Amino acid sequence: MTSTVAKAGLVASFALLAACGGGGEPTAETETAAAEPAAAPAAETSAAAVAADNTETLDGTTLASMTPDAAHGEQVFLQCKTCHVLEPGVNRVGPSLAGVVGRAAGTVEGYSYSEANKNSGITWTKEKLYQYLEKPQRVIPGTKMSFAGLSKGQDRADVIAYLETGGS
């Protein structure tokens, strides 16, 4: 009975992680890893954060090189909706993203941020969001956001354009 419950929980965890772009189907390797106590990856949590004013991306693209499409961004944002909404004052697994552009990191009222996020010194400019959405753990090591990131620069630009619309 316990192993059936554990496997059901594991499958649900993988489904949520996949919805956030963090992985796919469970494998024997990931099931074994998931069954062991979780340990914070040393490299990720001890890595130095990217400077608050640095907006360089891993793929070398820039927001300025993109032509944002808010309609496509709405489609890409569907995977974000597992944890975030655009309604002010509504926090879920992640904080509300209403008015995120221009806001200081870690400041949404009523949301319990990681110390790493609260102390990042980041202001969410469009360019910083573009960098962050590529690989959140790179920009703020220790963030609670488990999302793996959006590898396509155009998708990042489009989501930011959608965020700026406020969901309308």
C-alpha positions as CSV (number, residue, x, y, z in Angstrom):
1,M,0.0,0.0,0.0
2,T,2.7,2.5,1.0
3,S,4.7,1.9,-2.2
4,T,1.5,2.5,-4.3
5,V,0.9,5.8,-2.5
6,A,4.5,6.8,-2.9
7,K,4.5,6.0,-6.6
8,A,1.3,8.0,-7.1
9,G,2.9,10.9,-5.3
10,L,6.0,10.5,-7.4
11,V,4.0,10.5,-10.7
12,A,2.1,13.6,-9.5
13,S,5.4,15.3,-8.7
14,F,6.8,14.6,-12.1
15,A,3.6,15.8,-13.8
16,L,3.9,19.1,-11.9
17,L,7.6,19.4,-12.7
18,A,6.9,18.7,-16.4
19,A,4.2,21.4,-16.5
20,C,6.8,23.8,-15.2
21,G,9.3,22.7,-17.9
22,G,11.4,20.8,-15.5
23,G,11.3,17.4,-16.9
24,G,9.4,14.7,-18.6
25,E,8.4,11.1,-17.8
26,P,9.8,9.5,-14.7
27,T,12.7,7.0,-15.4
28,A,14.2,4.3,-13.2
29,E,17.0,6.8,-12.4
30,T,14.7,9.6,-11.5
31,E,12.4,7.3,-9.5
32,T,15.4,6.1,-7.5
33,A,16.6,9.6,-6.9
34,A,13.1,10.8,-5.9
35,A,12.8,7.9,-3.4
36,E,16.0,9.2,-1.6
37,P,15.9,12.2,0.7
38,A,16.2,15.4,-1.2
39,A,19.5,17.1,-0.9
40,A,20.1,20.6,-2.3
41,P,22.6,20.4,-5.2
42,A,25.8,22.0,-3.8
43,A,26.7,23.6,-7.1
44,E,23.4,25.3,-7.5
45,T,22.9,26.6,-4.0
46,S,26.5,27.7,-3.4
47,A,27.0,29.2,-6.9
48,A,27.4,33.0,-7.0
49,A,24.3,34.8,-8.3
50,V,24.5,36.8,-11.5
51,A,25.0,40.4,-10.6
52,A,21.7,42.3,-10.3
53,D,22.7,44.7,-13.1
54,N,24.0,41.9,-15.4
55,T,21.6,40.9,-18.2
56,E,23.8,38.6,-20.3
57,T,22.1,35.3,-21.3
58,L,23.6,31.9,-21.7
59,D,22.5,31.7,-25.4
60,G,23.9,35.2,-26.1
61,T,20.6,36.7,-27.3
62,T,19.1,40.0,-26.1
63,L,15.6,41.1,-25.6
64,A,16.3,44.0,-28.0
65,S,17.0,41.5,-30.8
66,M,13.5,40.0,-30.5
67,T,10.2,41.2,-31.8
68,P,7.8,40.3,-28.9
69,D,4.4,38.8,-29.6
70,A,2.1,39.0,-26.6
71,A,-0.4,36.7,-28.2
72,H,2.2,33.9,-28.4
73,G,3.4,34.9,-25.0
74,E,-0.1,34.1,-23.6
75,Q,0.3,30.6,-25.0
76,V,3.7,30.1,-23.5
77,F,2.5,31.5,-20.2
78,L,0.1,28.6,-19.9
79,Q,2.9,26.5,-18.4
80,C,3.5,29.3,-15.8
81,K,-0.1,29.2,-14.7
82,T,0.6,26.1,-12.7
83,C,2.2,28.4,-10.1
84,H,1.5,32.0,-11.1
85,V,-1.4,34.3,-11.9
86,L,-1.6,37.8,-13.2
87,E,-4.3,38.9,-10.7
88,P,-3.0,41.4,-8.1
89,G,-2.9,40.0,-4.6
90,V,-3.4,36.4,-5.6
91,N,-0.4,34.3,-4.7
92,R,-0.3,30.6,-5.4
93,V,2.8,28.3,-5.3
94,G,4.5,31.3,-6.8
95,P,3.7,35.0,-6.3
96,S,1.3,37.0,-8.4
97,L,3.0,38.4,-11.5
98,A,0.8,41.4,-11.8
99,G,3.0,44.4,-12.3
100,V,6.2,42.4,-12.2
101,V,8.0,44.6,-14.8
102,G,9.7,47.3,-12.8
103,R,9.1,45.7,-9.4
104,A,11.9,44.8,-6.9
105,A,12.4,41.1,-6.5
106,G,10.9,39.5,-3.4
107,T,8.4,42.2,-2.6
108,V,4.9,40.8,-3.3
109,E,2.9,41.2,-0.1
110,G,1.8,37.9,1.4
111,Y,4.2,35.7,-0.5
112,S,7.0,33.8,1.4
113,Y,10.1,34.3,-0.7
114,S,13.4,32.5,-0.3
115,E,16.1,34.6,1.3
116,A,18.0,34.4,-2.0
117,N,15.2,36.1,-3.8
118,K,14.5,38.7,-1.1
119,N,18.2,39.6,-0.9
120,S,19.0,39.5,-4.6
121,G,18.9,43.3,-5.1
122,I,17.2,42.7,-8.5
123,T,14.6,45.0,-10.1
124,W,12.6,43.1,-12.7
125,T,13.4,45.1,-15.8
126,K,12.3,43.5,-19.0
127,E,16.0,42.6,-19.7
128,K,16.5,41.0,-16.3
129,L,13.3,39.0,-16.7
130,Y,14.6,37.9,-20.1
131,Q,17.8,36.6,-18.5
132,Y,16.0,35.1,-15.5
133,L,13.4,33.2,-17.5
134,E,16.3,31.5,-19.4
135,K,17.5,29.7,-16.2
136,P,16.1,31.0,-12.9
137,Q,18.6,29.1,-10.7
138,R,21.5,30.7,-12.5
139,V,20.3,34.2,-11.8
140,I,19.1,33.6,-8.2
141,P,20.8,30.4,-6.9
142,G,18.6,29.2,-4.1
143,T,15.3,30.5,-5.4
144,K,12.3,28.4,-4.6
145,M,11.3,28.6,-8.3
146,S,11.9,25.1,-9.6
147,F,11.1,26.0,-13.2
148,A,14.0,24.9,-15.5
149,G,13.6,27.9,-17.8
150,L,12.7,28.8,-21.4
151,S,15.5,27.9,-23.7
152,K,14.1,29.9,-26.7
153,G,14.8,33.6,-26.5
154,Q,11.7,34.4,-28.5
155,D,9.5,32.5,-26.0
156,R,11.0,34.6,-23.2
157,A,10.4,37.9,-25.1
158,D,6.8,36.9,-25.8
159,V,6.0,36.0,-22.2
160,I,7.4,39.3,-21.1
161,A,5.3,41.1,-23.6
162,Y,2.2,39.2,-22.3
163,L,3.1,40.0,-18.7
164,E,3.1,43.7,-19.7
165,T,-0.5,43.4,-20.9
166,G,-1.6,42.3,-17.5
167,G,-3.3,39.3,-19.1
168,S,-5.8,41.4,-21.1
